């Protein structure tokens, strides 16, 4: 496996990052901005991100977009539609898209339209449905990783400007070490998540599912730590509704519960 992104994948990443950066919520108040969300919906739909698989994109490329959308807290459906698109490609026909239900945990609605066990899976062979399951795990893992990156960036920027005792808090070792630990967790998550996405299309289905399960467990645990650290770095304001840190944490927790994985399901050791 070559972990380096191709030039086309870098362009895809940059395009997804641009959409997320320009139209994603910059504050908790922005989550209620219907005009912004309408523009974001139009942009995501126009890019073709939701039909990546039927357009011949790899699972790595789906994960690239999911990661950037998680980082930017994109609050229009992506995971649900792209997984439906993959399932339709495997079935060779259109299927009914489930309606988006209410989500009281994830304020960004990132799982809107996600169906964990669509009935159409029964029409596929075990290997084919297993690859769809591996993609679902890899995509939600990428979203989790992106949210961790966003939470870490939020805390880092805050640590650069928030002053206490005459110096920015980022200059103190206690804060710097917290941020360094978070960065190390993110770097490890990038490796395991990228491998899991690559495995979806390249490894035997049993190995692909195993890689995706390992990635889901590792990245979910790491992301919760990173998000909680972000809240801690923000201090008192980190526990307020207005701080975006809790929105990242909510997104991580919600994505972690979609296709949840237990340690007992793994055939390799993971502490």
Order of alpha helices (4+ residues) and beta strands (2+ residues): alpha-alpha-alpha-alpha-alpha-beta-beta-alpha-alpha-alpha
